[in-house]
Amino acid sequence: MIISTNKEPSLEEFEELCSNMCRYMNDKAKADPSYYLSKGAKGLEPEVKLALDTVAEGTKFENTIQIISGQRFPDIVAAKYYGVEVKSTKDEKWSIIGGSVAEGTRVENVEHIFILFGKLHKPVEFRTRRYEECLCDIAVTHSPRYKIDMELKNGETIFDKMGITYDEMRKLDDPIDPVVKYFRSILKPGESLWWINGEDATEGETPAKIRMWKTLTKSEREEWIAQGFALFPELFSNSPNKYERFTLWLVANHGVVSSSMRDPFSAGGQIDFNVNGHMYEHLPKKYGQLAACKDRVEEIVRTVDEQTLVTMWHTTNENLKNRMKHWIALVAKSAEMEAFNVEQFLEDLFDETDGITNS
């Protein structure tokens, strides 16, 4: 890292310094094309310091720049409030994966950051630009990271898309929150935010390994079926896509993959029920499965985090004052094509105390 102790220069002066540094490095690259190629990406930061020292002569930045070891953001800090992040590539594109959205290693007090981006192949070329002006999107490795595009047009940054400024976002206690909300808002049917640990889950974190549904224990299958019933009311619908969200959720949150999610819910024909004196005949098998795990389903509905239900049920906090009533209404709406009164069946099922008689 490179730190300047001078507190006086303005942002405009620092921008001019960065422009002069970039021009100096491009002139040097043209004069000796092999010079920066021989340094490589690891040797680029000392070269940035050398360029800064050179163009800083006679300015307020003169004799204030030094290199300090450690993985911090940005790589260069000047006048306490300004910084330069050094990036390079051997590709043709002016784009690369940048730093963490959370910016947990950001140097204290740095308010404005510029990118110094170098193409380390013939012909060698450097560009500089304000950091927030070239953040086009967010990618996920082990955590959300910005994607840098030095050719990004004005008004097309990720912050323009999210409706928040870079400075507003980075100063939040949880800068990942607006990212999650933005990507959730643009999800299409069949898509999921797999990279959020425990996203929309009732417990735990995303596991490191992937398992097939058929390898699960009986108790594990019963647990995921109960969570599916509780969190995904559309499982009771006749839609051909009714298993998609549940399938994605199993993969993203529990590392469970199924080649056919239909079998655990629909295979096995029909079943008859006598619930609280009401006879229900020829019901799809899934209602028998629901009856078998109804206590666990009710426990999940009543105890899971409120925001999880808001997200999973696409509802509001106001609707959750009576969770079970709202869940029954959602399931009944999803199952409105059934030939029996689903709402009455669910009310009987979750009100009964003497057990269920299979006929």
N, C-alpha and C positions, 0 to 999 in steps of 0.2 A: 504494500500500500504506500501511497505517496501523500504526505500531509503538508499543508502550508499553514503557517501561524499568523499570517497577515490578515487582519479583519477589515481593512478599509476598502478594497476595490469593490466596485458595483457589479451587478450581474452583467451589464453591458460590457464592462471591461473584461470580465472573465470570458464572455462569449467571444470577444475579439481575440483574447489570448488563445482560446481553443482553435479559432479559425486560423490564426497565424501558425500555431503548432502543426495543424493539419497541412497547411500549405508548405511549411518547412519540410515535413516528412515526404510529401509528394514530390517536391523538387529533388530531394535527396534520392528518392526511388528512381526518378527518371535519369538522374545523373549516374547512378550505379545500381542497376536493376537487381544485382545479386546481393546487395548489402543486407536488406531486410529478410530476403529469403534465407540467408545464412543464419540469421538470428532465430527464426521460427517463432511460434506462438509464445513459448516460454520466455524467450528473450525480448519480447516486445515491450513489456512494461518499463525496463530500464531505458529503452530507446525513447519512450514517451517522456520520461523524466529528462533525458538529454535534450529533447526538442523543447520541452517547457523551459528548461534552464536557459536555452539559447534565445528563445523569443521573449522571455521575461526580462532580459537585460534592459535596463532603463525604465522599467515599469514598477508598479507597486508590488509586483510578485517576485521581484529579483531577490535571490538569496533566501527564499522562504520555503523552498520545496525540498522534501526529503522522502526517501523510501523507507517504509516500516514493514516488517514481516508480519504475516498473518492473513488469514482468509477473511477479508472484510469487504463491505460494499459501501461506496464504490472503491475502485483501485486507487484513485487519486482524489485527494481532498485538498482544496486550496482556499485560503482565507477563511477557514473554518466552515463556511456556509456553502461552498461550491465543490463539485466533484466531477471526476471523469471516470467512466467505466470503460476499460480497454477490452475490446473483442476482436477476434480475427477468424478468418476462414481460408481454406484452400480451394473452396468451390467458386463457381461463377456468380452465385446469387448473393445479393446484399441482405441476407437474412440468416438468423441463427437463434437458437434457444438461449434466452437470457437468464436473469436472476430470479430468485424466488419472489412470488407475490407478497409473501409475509415479510420479506426484508428483515429477517431476524438479526442479520449481521451488519445492518446499516450503521455507519459511523455517526455518532451523536452530533447533532446540530447541523448536519448537512441538509440544506434546503433545496439546492438546484444541482442537477446532474446532467452531464453531457456524455454522449457516446463517442468514443474514438474507435472506428471500425476499420480494420485493415484486410485487404485481399492479398494473401501471401502466396501469389502465383504470378507468373509473368502475363501481363504487365502488373507490377505491384501498384496498388492504389489505396488511399486512405480517405475516409469521410468522417465528418463530425456532425452531430445534431443533438438537439435537446432530447434527453432520455424519453420523456413521456410522449414526444411527438412521433416516435418510431416503434411504439409498442402496439402491435397490430392485433394480437390475440393472446390466448393463454393455452399452454400445452401442459401435460401432466407427465412427469417422470415419477419420482418418489413423492413429489408435492407439486402443486400448481406453480408454473413458471411462466414468465412473460416470453412471447415470441417477438423478436426484434426484426424490423424491416426498415432498412435505411432509405428505401424508395417509397415509403408509405405516403399517401396524399393527405393533406390537411383535412380534418373532419372524419377520418376513417380509423382512428385509434380505437383500441378496446374500450377506452373510457368514454368515447363518443357513443359507442354501442350500449354501454351499461348506464349511461346517463349520470356519471359521476366523474369528477376530476381526479387526476393522479394524486394531487396533494390531499384531497379530501379522503381518498381511499387509503393511502398509506398511513394516515394519522388515526385511523380507526383502531379500536382495541382488537377487532377481529376483521382484518382486511379480506379474509377469504369469504366472509358472509355475502358481500355483494356479488362475488364471482359465482357462488353457488346459486344465488337467486337468479342471476342473469341466465346461466346455462339451463336452469330448470324451466325458465320462461320460454326457452326456444326448443325444448325437447319435442321431438316428434314421436308419434306412436311407435313403440318398439325400441325406444332409446332410453338409456339410463346413465346416471352419473356414477360409473363404476369406481371412480377414483376417490370417492368420499368414504373414509372408513366408517362403517356402521351407518351409512346413509339410509335414513328411513327404517333403520333396524330397531328391534326391541332390546337387543343386548349385544355385547361383544364388539369385536373389531373384525375387519375383513381378514380371513385366514390366508396363510401363505400357500396352501395346497388346494388343488381342485379335485373334487370327488364326483363320481357318477351317482345319480339318485339310487340306482339299484344296489349300490354298495353300502347304503346307510343302514343303521340298525332300525329295528321296528320303532323304538322310542324316538329316534331322530326323525323318522318319516312322519310319525304322529305329531311331533312338535311343529314341524314346518307346515304341515297341512292345517293345523290349528291357527298358526300365524297367518297363513294364506287366507283362510276364511275371515279372520279378524281384520286384516289390513287391506284386502283386495275384494270389495263387494262385487266387482264385475265377474268373479269366478262363478257366480250364480246366474249369469246371463247366458243367452244363446249365441253370443257373438263368436265368430271364428277366431277372434284375436284375444279372447278373454284370459288366456294363460300367459300372454306376452310380458306384462309387467311383473307378474309373480315369478316367471322364469328368470328375467333379468335381475330381480331382487335377490333370488337365491344365489345366482352367480356372484353378484357384486358384494353381497353381505355375508354369505356363508360358504362360498366356494363350491356350490352344488350345481351340477349340470344334469339335465334330463333330455334324453332324445325324444321323449314324448310325455308332456305333462298331462295329457288327457287321461292316461291310464290310471294314475293314482286317484283321480276324482270321478271319472265317468264309467270306467269298466265295471262290469258286474251286473248290469240290468237294473231292475227296479225293486222297490221294497215298500211294505205297508207298515203304517204306524198307528198306534193308538196313544194319543197324547192328551192327558187331562180329559179323557172322555170323548175326545174328538177323533174320529177315524179318518186317516189319510191313506188312500190307496194308490198304488202304482207310482210312487214318487221316485225320481232319479236317485241313484245310489248316493250322490254327494250329500243328500239330506240325512241319510243314515250316518254318514261319516261325521257330519256336523253334530248330530245328536250324541255320537260317541265321544266327542271332544268338547262338548258345549261348555263345560266348566272352565276349561283352559281358554277357550275363545272369549268367554265373558271376562275372565281375569285379564287377558291381554287388552281388550277394549277398555276396561275400567282403569287400568294402571299404566298403560304405555304413555310416553311423553306426549303432551298435548300437541306440540308442534309437529310431531310425527304424524298424528292423525290428520291434522290440517293439510299436510302435504300429501299423504297417501289417499285420503278420501276426497281431496280437492274441495274442501269445505272451509268454514270459518270458525274461529274460536267461539263465537256466539252459539253456533249449532251444537257445541259439545257440552252444554250445560247438563243434558241428559244423553250420555254417550250411547247407552244401549238402545234407547229409543231411536236415536239418529242412525245407528248402525242397522237396525231392523228396517228403517225406512229406506236406506240406501240399498240394502239387499233386495227388498221387495221391489224397488224400482228397477233394479238390474234384472230381476226374475219376472218381470211383468208379463212375459209371454207364456209362463207356466199355466197349466190347466187347473190349478187349485189356488186358494188364497194363501200366498206365501207369507204375507204379513201376519195373518191370524195364526198360521202354523208356528212362526217364530215366537209370537207372543205366548202361545201355549207352551212351546218348548222351553223357553227361558223363565216361565213362571211356575212350571210344574215342580213338585217336590217329592212325588212318590215314585219317580222313575218312569221309564218308557217301556211300553210293552210292544214287542215285535210280534205281529200276527202271522 
